[in-house]
Amino acid sequence: MFTFKKKIQSMISIMALIYLTGCGSSELSTNSIQTLDTRAPAESKLFAFYGDTQLNRILAIDVEAMELATDIPTTGTTPYTVGRAGNLDKLYAITRGSQSIDVIDINTLEITKTIALEHSPRSCAFNEYLGLQLVSGKDKPMSSLIDVETDEVVAVVGRNELVTPLDFGGSNATGHPMWLTRDMFVLLDREKRKIELYKVKKEEGKWKVTYLSKLCTPTSAHHFIGKGVDGMDTGILIDDAPKDTFYLVTEGAPQDHLSPRLSEVKLIGETLCITRTVSFGCKNVENMGAHHATFHPDGKHVYMGSTEGKMHVIDIVNMKLEKSIVTGKGSGHTTFVPQKDLAIVTNHHDTFITIVDTITNTKIKDLNVSGESINDTILQSHTSFTDLNGDFFYAFATDNGIFYEVNLDTLEVSRTLYTGGTPKQGCSVILE
């Protein structure tokens, strides 16, 4: 078994670029792209970990060998995704069907502990500075803070009640968690269409969380765009530059004839304020619904999909909708490949991915990666990624239980691995 590499990388952080705003500035820096060293250490291997909601297991895939190394049965039910536990040699299995999280030892690939929660978990975001994992709720608008050294819950915030949100985006009680600063985080209450801002600090050996303020949103909010090119790196690292300007995806509410929006949000002291907004318009709103947004490598644009089959290109300098690219139904996540000037769009409710030229923001082709639905779930996974050099793209044809590789030179499927089940989301780890 390979040993744990001290630097765990989530699927969003193995990309070649990250995006930062100017230190202390309220304006987006257009010179803020930082190139990372993408060379893997000698003898290292890239492993992918995915949650399989159908068979209640975590899959560990040796990506280079295109082999299933093992599968790990979970204690909790409906494992949807896998989160990193900071720089420690363990991962968290987010079991959305249970009010708990399973802890996986990365060396033995076995579950070592199950953390009890007051709510079922949706997803997590890690604070490297404080050593805390922020876990948002699926069934209740709550969040828990977990000390990753002890795997103990140290604080809980939010409303301890079961809710059923009505806006586009499904039944999840909260959006994805986000650390805005080293000591401030948000809870996205989807049912109440509000965002709560909290501050955490340690006093006399105990963690104390203080409610600061709330921000009302036009519809339920899905997530704040993170700093990575996949947009979901919503944790915070010690060397992250401070910023006070963020971008928020609100999902839309077809029942109220409200379209999805991308909003610029500023953190002013201990208050959040929406300063500028781009809407998808008022025509055919009943068919719209936003799921995800991602920064373009130029730092000036955002790609934001809508479920009717469009990927909208938004100019965030002037906050305007620049153009729309025809994709597939359930247009969801975008993985940018800066080395190739490409973007790959996963379409949750179609059998193909859409490949885009990011210089001209135009579609190159649709590439079939899945058969028709056999398990009545999403056809394509939430998580996708590239190898360290940007030569290959990887994702799951979720409903068909097939992990696949796309050659980014030929733009064709090059290898596949059948695992069965319905793997949806996860993370990756470099082992050596």
Buried (B, 14 or more C-beta within 10 A) or exposed (E): EBEBBEEBBBBBBBBBBBBBBBEEBBEBBEEBBEEEEBEBEEEBBBBBBBBBBBBBBBBBBBBEEBEBBBBBEBBBEBBBBBBBBBBBBBBBBBBBBBBBBBBBBBEEBEBEBBBEBEBBBBBBBBBBBBBBBBBBBBBBBBBBBBBBEEBEBBBBBBBEEEBEBBBBBEEBBBBBBBBBBBBBBBBBBBBBBBBBBBBBEEEEEEBEBEEBBBBEBBBBBBBBBBBBBBBBBBBBBEEBBBBBBBBBBBBBBBEEEBBBBBBBBBBEEEEBEBEBBBBBEEEEBEBBBBBBBBBBBEBBBBBBBBBBBBBBBBBBEEBEBBBBBEBBBBBBBBBBBBBBEBBBBBBBBBBBBBBBBBEEBEBEEBBEBBEEBEBEEBBBBBBBBBBBBBBBBBBBBBBBBBBBBBEBEEBEBBEEBEBBBBBBBBBBBBBE
